[in-house]
């Protein structure tokens, strides 16, 4: 039922045209009943699937973890120094400051142009996502087969 509303529809042009995606990942350091470690969800993969540049508010080190998977973090455009900040409030302030700087640096028209200029790099992230998803699918099928054989 939510898929019919614009804010939940992945075909919404607002989602498709955006260059940046602010990803609030699961897990935090202060909530009483939350994940306390890095946890990559569909929110991160959605950004790569939509060919966007993610900026994360997540547990420290998540950007580096995703970088080790082979994804382009667009370090020439986004300063992910917030990823190394352990204090949650300071990290959030750093993420917000990075978003403000990007907003001041790029107009909407420049973002549209930049998305075209970066198309190959964005496509590379998308293709890596597809490769990882296929590999995970194969691993899941192998696990099911192994469980059913024993």
C-alpha positions in Angstrom: 0.0 0.0 0.0 2.9 2.4 0.7 4.4 1.8 -2.8 1.7 4.0 -4.3 2.8 7.1 -2.4 5.6 9.2 -3.8 7.8 9.0 -0.7 7.8 5.2 -0.9 7.9 4.8 -4.7 11.4 3.9 -6.0 10.3 5.1 -9.4 9.7 8.6 -8.1 11.8 10.9 -10.2 13.0 12.7 -7.1 14.8 9.5 -6.0 16.1 8.7 -9.5 17.5 12.2 -10.2 19.2 12.8 -6.9 23.0 12.8 -6.9 23.4 12.4 -3.2 21.7 10.1 -0.8 21.9 10.7 2.9 21.8 7.2 4.4 20.9 6.8 8.1 22.0 3.2 8.7 20.7 0.9 11.5 22.7 1.1 14.7 23.7 3.8 17.0 25.8 4.2 20.1 23.3 5.6 22.5 20.0 3.9 22.0 19.0 1.4 24.6 17.9 -1.4 22.3 19.8 -0.8 19.0 22.6 -2.4 17.0 25.9 -1.5 18.5 28.1 -2.5 15.5 28.4 -1.7 11.9 25.3 -3.0 10.1 24.8 -2.5 6.3 21.2 -2.6 5.2 19.2 -2.1 2.0 19.4 1.7 2.6 23.1 1.7 1.6 22.6 -0.7 -1.3 19.6 1.4 -2.5 21.9 4.4 -2.9 24.2 2.3 -5.2 21.3 0.9 -7.0 19.9 4.3 -7.7 23.4 5.4 -8.9 23.9 8.0 -6.1 26.7 9.1 -3.9 25.9 8.1 -0.3 26.7 10.1 2.8 26.2 8.0 5.9 25.1 8.7 9.5 26.1 5.3 10.9 28.5 3.6 13.2 32.1 4.8 12.9 34.1 2.9 10.3 31.1 2.0 8.1 32.4 4.1 5.1 35.7 2.3 5.3 34.0 -1.1 5.5 32.0 -0.4 2.4 35.1 1.0 0.7 36.9 -2.4 1.3 34.0 -4.1 -0.6 35.3 -2.2 -3.6 32.7 0.6 -3.9 33.9 4.0 -5.0 33.3 6.5 -2.1 33.8 9.5 -4.3 36.4 10.9 -1.9 37.2 13.6 -4.5 33.7 15.0 -3.9 32.7 14.0 -0.4 34.9 14.3 2.7 34.1 11.2 4.7 36.2 12.3 7.6 33.1 12.0 9.8 33.5 8.2 9.5 36.4 8.3 12.0 34.6 10.3 14.6 33.7 8.1 17.6 31.5 10.6 19.4 28.0 10.2 18.0 26.9 13.9 18.4 30.2 15.1 16.8 29.8 12.6 14.0 26.3 13.8 13.3 27.4 17.4 13.3 30.2 16.5 10.9 27.7 14.8 8.5 25.4 17.8 8.6 28.3 20.1 7.9 29.4 18.0 5.0 25.9 18.2 3.5 25.8 22.0 4.0 29.2 22.3 2.3 28.0 20.2 -0.7 24.8 22.2 -0.9 26.9 25.4 -1.0 29.3 24.0 -3.5 26.9 22.6 -6.1 23.7 24.0 -7.6 20.9 21.7 -8.7 22.0 22.1 -12.3 25.6 21.3 -11.4 24.5 18.2 -9.7 22.6 17.1 -12.8 25.7 17.7 -14.9 27.9 16.0 -12.3 25.7 12.9 -12.3 26.3 12.7 -16.1 30.1 13.3 -15.7 30.3 10.6 -13.0 28.0 8.1 -14.8 30.8 5.5 -15.4 31.8 5.5 -11.7 28.2 5.4 -10.6 27.6 2.5 -13.0 30.7 0.7 -11.7 29.2 0.9 -8.2 25.8 -0.4 -9.5 27.5 -3.3 -11.3 29.5 -4.2 -8.2 26.2 -4.2 -6.3 24.7 -6.6 -8.8 27.8 -8.8 -8.6 27.6 -8.9 -4.8 23.8 -9.6 -4.9 24.3 -12.5 -7.3 27.1 -13.9 -5.2 25.0 -13.7 -2.0 22.1 -15.3 -3.9 24.4 -18.2 -4.8 25.6 -18.5 -1.3 22.0 -18.6 0.0 21.0 -21.3 -2.4 24.1 -23.3 -1.4 23.2 -22.9 2.3 19.6 -24.1 1.6 20.9 -27.1 -0.3 23.3 -27.9 2.5 20.6 -27.6 5.1 18.2 -29.8 3.2 20.8 -32.5 2.6 21.6 -33.0 6.3 
